[in-house]
Amino acid sequence: MIAYPAAHESFGLVPIEALLCGKAVVVARESGCGELIERARAGITFPHGNVSQLGDALLAILADDTARTEMVRRGQTFILRELSWRRIATEMEHVYETAIANPN
């Protein structure tokens, strides 16, 4: 398991990499990837700076092997489906095509 309490990351890849390595994650919502972790239901998020909720999240994720395993599985599925390089490249192509077609 990893805890990622940072708030000033533009996209923090550490939790994404951890999930792909089979590790559960506890992530600050404001970390840059907190929204993705929540959307994928792939870990536990908490408000940045809330030490009490961070502690509760760590205890919760350590206490439930089944939930932890399921979060990791959901995270891996989400990452492979939504964050593949092919998908990202296709979306970027679309952004550029739209910008070129509509310069104003």
N, C-alpha and C positions, 0 to 999 in steps of 0.2 A: 504494500500500500504506500501511496505517497500523499503527502499533504502539500498543497500549493496555495499558500495564503497571500500571494502577491496581488497587488491591485493595479500596478502600473505597467502591465505587459500589453503590447498591442495585440498579440494573439497567443501567447504562451503555448508552446508545443509540448512542453514536458508532460502534462496530463494525457495528451493524445498519444504520445509515445509510450507512456506507462500502460495505458489501456491495451495498446497493441502488444505489449510485452506480458499481458495477463495480470497486471497490477490494478487494484482498486484505487480510486482517487477521491480525495476530499479537496474541494476547490473553492476559493473565494469567488463569489458571483461576479465581482468586478474585474476579474483577472484577464479578461480578453477571451477566454475560452469557457467561462462559466455558463454563458448562455447555451453553448453547444452541449456541454455536459448535462444541463437541465433538459434541453430538447431531446437528447438521446436517452435520458433517464439512466445515465451511465456512471453516476457517482453521487456524492452528497455535496451540496453547495451551502455556503454560509456567508453572511455579510462580512465584508472585509473589516478587520479590526475587532470583531466580536469574539473574544477569546473563549467565552463560555460556550457559544454555539460551535466553535471549532472543536473544543474538547468533547462536546456531546456528539458531534459528527464522527470524530475519530473513534470514540467508544462504540457508537452504533455500528460502524462499518466493521470493526474488529469482532463484535459480538455475534454477528449473523453470517455464517459461512455461505448459506444458500443465497441470501440477498446479495452478498458481495460477488459471488460467482455470476449471478444473473446480471448485475450491473456491468461487470466486465464484458460479458457476452453481448449485451445490448450495445455497449460502447464500441466493441470491435466491429459488429455488424454495421452500425451507423457510420463509423469512420471509413470502412471499406466501400460503403455505398455512396456516402455524401461527400467525402473528402479525398477521393482518388485524384491523382494528377490528371487523368483523362477528363474527368468531369470539370475540374478547375480550369484546365486549358480551354475546354469548350465554352465555359461561361465567360472567360476572359476574351475569347474570340468574339463572342456575341457583344460584349461591352464595346470592343474596338470597332466592330462593324456598325453598331448603332451610332457611335461617336462620329465616325467617318460619314455616315449617311445623313446625319443631322448636325452639321458643324456649328450651328448657332444655338 
